[in-house]
Amino acid sequence: MYQFLIFFYFVPDTWFPTHISELDKCTHLVTKFEPELDSDHPGFTDKAYRARRQKIADIAFDYRHGDPIPRVDYTGEDIATWGHVYRQLKVLFPTHACKTHRDIFQLLEDECGYSPDRIPQLEDVSNFLKRKTGFQLRPVSGLLSARDFLASLAFRVFQCTQYVRHGSKPDHSPEPDCVHELLGHVPMLADPGFAQFSHELGLNSLGASDEDIEKFATLYWFTVEFGICKQAGQLRAYGAGILSSYGELLHALGDKPERRPFDPLKTAVQEYTDEDLQPLYFVVESFEDMMDKMRNYSATIKRPYEVRYCSYTQTVQKLNSKEMLYSVARDLKGELEYLERAIDRIQCLTMTGR
């Protein structure tokens, strides 16, 4: 039976990283937004900004797995841009951001030095994430290809820019910058449930066809980047693209955009724009419901094997042999035994009234 399934689902094998250190090879950038190439970029004519951004980008080019993330000396202009966005968003977060984001944002202010007057360093934020969910940050010099970015999530690694958007347009950036990453993505990645969703999305992308990678990237766009959820009968933003933009946050929960229920099959083929406010958002009932729907969707993706992440060795394992399946079954059996003992002890305490 298993051999039949493997041949039925056969697709050409595609290279992907199998150890976290191999993310050093996942560096394919989408260059259309870089200021030296795009005359529409806010920083195109600002030579000082371009030089400063290139210096920061060089940090990511030279970074290798296991290195501490170098610290950046941000300028007064960078900090002013950060502070402008920070103060505007903090006004809206209590009424527009989901509870998860609000709660963890407070922790980041208390434990990571988040404030409008200081841009947090990636190394400090990465250590915070490791303690909360096992995710870590890795510096990147620009917008990665969808395949490389999603592959990183499989190892609980989030590729994160360190440069700041140009000060002439603080309320919008044509590509991800550290304002977007630190104010939008990081708080959600510190939530165990949402971190697990991001991790599973990355795992399910490994070895997928180019067509399926495009669909996964679209699902990421409409959830992790521009997702809306229901909480206590209200609509709240959880997507980083909304939570890091004052205008998008007002727009997303306002009366103008269209909103539809989240359905992975339909969402995966929906067109979107990356140049303006979103005309359409997808709404999830809860993070748990979103994860269940995504697991069902991922089961339809054609791959010659399933994969599993081993957090002890930080490797991705292909489940394509009897030996590997036996190893997984043995691990699961041990976990189930721990769970059964814990349940028995809780029941005994309940019966004795303790």
C-alpha positions, 0 to 999 in steps of 0.5 A: 500500500505504501509503495503504491502511494509513493509511486502515485504521488511521484513528482520530480525531486527538488533540492531543499535544505535538510540541515539548518546550516544549509540555509546559507545556500537559500539566498536568492533575492527578488531584486525589483525593489532595490533602490539602486535598480528601481527609480520609483524607490523612495531612496533612489536619489538619496546616495547616503541612504543607499550607501547606508542600506548597502552597508547593512545588506553586507551584514546579511551577505556575510552572515553564516549559520551559527554566527551572532547577528551583527549589531547595526548602528542606526542613524538619527534618521532611521530612529526617527522613521521607526519612531514615527511608525511606532507611535502611530501604530500603538494608538491603533493596536488596542482596537485593531490588533488581535489579542495575541499581538497586543499581549506579546507586544507588551512583553517585547516592550518589557523584555526586549527594549521595544520603544519609539526611541530605539530600534531593537537589535535582531540578536536580542529579539532572536534570543527572545523568540527562541525562549518563547517558540524556538523560532530564531531570526536570520539577517537577509539583505532583501526580499527572498524568493518564495521557495527560499523564504518558506524553506527557512520557516521549516527550520523555525527560522525567520529571514529578517531585514535590518535596514529601515525604509526611507524617511521620506515615506515612513508610512509605506515601504515597497519591500520588507524592512525591519519596521515591518519585521519587528512590529508586524511579524515578531509578535506573532512568531512569539505565539506558540500556535502561530509559530507552529502554523508558520513552521508547518507551512514551511515544512509543507513547501519542501520539495513542492513543485513551482506551481505549489510553491506559488500557491503556498506563497499566496496563502502566506500572503493572505494569512501571515501577511494580510490575515484578519481573524475573529475574536470576541465577535470582532474583526482583528488584524493578525497579518504583519503587513496590516499590523506594520502599516497605519494606513493598511490597519485602518483600511483593513478593518474599515468599510471599503475592502471586501472580506471573504471566509478563509478557504485554502483551495480558493485563497491559494489561487486568488490574485493580489497586489503588492503595490497598494492597499489590499482590496480583499482580505480573508478572515479566519474563525480562529488560528486553530481553525486556520491550521486545521484547514491548512493541514487538510490542504497540504495533504493534497500536495503531490510529493513523493514523501512526507517530511519531519523536522527533528528539533534535536539535530535541526534537520529535516528528515524524509519519511521515505523508508521503513526504517525512518517510519519505525523511528518516528513510530518509536518516538511517538510511542514514547510521547504517548506514554508520557501523555498517558501517565500525565493523564492518569496522575491528573485523574488521581489528583482530581479523585482525591480532591487535591 
